[in-house]
Amino acid sequence: MACTSCSTSDGSSPRGCKNNGTCGTDSCNKLTVFDWLSNMSPSNGEIPFDCVEVRFKNGRKEFYRNTEKLTLSIGDIVATEASPGHDIGIVTLTGELVKIQMKKKGVNPTSAEIQKIYRKASQKDIDIWSEARDKEEPMKVKAREIAIALKLQMKISDIEFQGDGSKAIFYYTAEDRVDFRQLIKEFAQVFKIRIEMKQVGFRQEAARLGGIGSCGRELCCSTWLTDFRSVNTSAARYQQLSLNPQKLAGQCGKLKCCLNYELDTYMDALKDFPDFETKLYTEKGDAICQKQDIFKGLMWFAYTDNFANWHVLKIDQVKEIIAQNKQKIRVSALEDFAEEIVIEPETTFSNAMGQESLTRFDQPKKKKNNNKKRRPNNQNKKPSTNNRNEQKK
């Protein structure tokens, strides 16, 4: 759901705050924190917490101290302290929940380094802020052209103007260390503004830009995910996923963060399984595990001299064979313990509702009529002049 200021106008371009669904209202805010204490007033004599959470472009959030004791609520546009000048942001959280958020982010509430809020933004502040935001896209195109001309191995992913328009932060990604001293000189000459370069990771870049994942939903990193844990290929192996880089990689080019979501469940289920490298010793020969089914509790084994023929065993049967092997006892064969796999019949869906075919609206193809009588070849020929003269005579 989007608010009226974020709805599209003619040409499908966003109007209003131009935040593309990340405005300060609670209807379409990105990384919104629900204030479940908003309807509760502080007890008698208790002073409200003097820090608030302020959001800037693309979900960047900072904590500021309300030294002026302003009456702030979620969605208010405020002018905050910056170096140099001031910045414009949107209040996203107030009250006691800010203290919990600061503890979660590792910020000391009593620190003297916390910057302060100057005032609520006036209409003049908002106009300057909007004009600065309109310059970001054309400036980003020009900045990329300059970086390519200097042959720098980096990508300018985004530009964020300070609220007063006195400084611009250039976010970039790069594989290695980049010497951008000449680039800053070029930017200062072309844009006539204070420049700050800030390198971000590929996951942070995807979070700032946003997008739609392969699941059809918005990217987790740009909607609710704030901590980026390392993702290894072992997570895909434990979940028995094919190691296909095109399917396992997200829009950032790294492994998808969602590979860690169900990893703990798989790890707990694998505790009951014997080691995948375990060998079973039988009188018929040694057997090696080829496949596991974590949900059904089955393991597939094959003899070392016949890998084409697999035998299905339950976990309890595998543990029983391992216990006998530890006593240096070989079982007769895997076939004595193998389970028969029942092939489930394919379910065919019938037209229970009596609905017609979806092609009923298609125009039927015209059939060629091949039953027309063919005229003889001489019937269409005109009589020659000699025959006409003979008829006249």
Buried (B, 14 or more C-beta within 10 A) or exposed (E): EBBEBBEEEEEEEBEBBBBBBBBBBBEBBBBBBEBEEEEEEEEEEEEEBBBBBBBBBBBBBBBBBBEEEBEBEBEBBBBBBBEEBBBBBBBBBBBBBBBEBBEEEEBEBEEEEBBEBBEBBEEEBBEBBEEBBEBBEEBBEEBBEBBEEEEBEBBBBBBBBBBBBBBBBBBBBEEEEBEBEEBEEBBEEEBEBBBEBEBBEBBBBBBBBBEEBEEEEBBBBBBEBEEBEEBEEEBBEBBEEEEEEEEBEBBBEBBBBBBBEEBEEBEEBBEEBBEEEBEBBBEBBEBBBEEBEBEEBBBBBBBEEEEEEBBBBBBEBBBBBBEBBEEEEBBEBBEEBBEEEEEEEEEEEEEEEEEEEEEEEEEEEEEEEEEEEEEEEEEEEEEEEEEEEEEEE
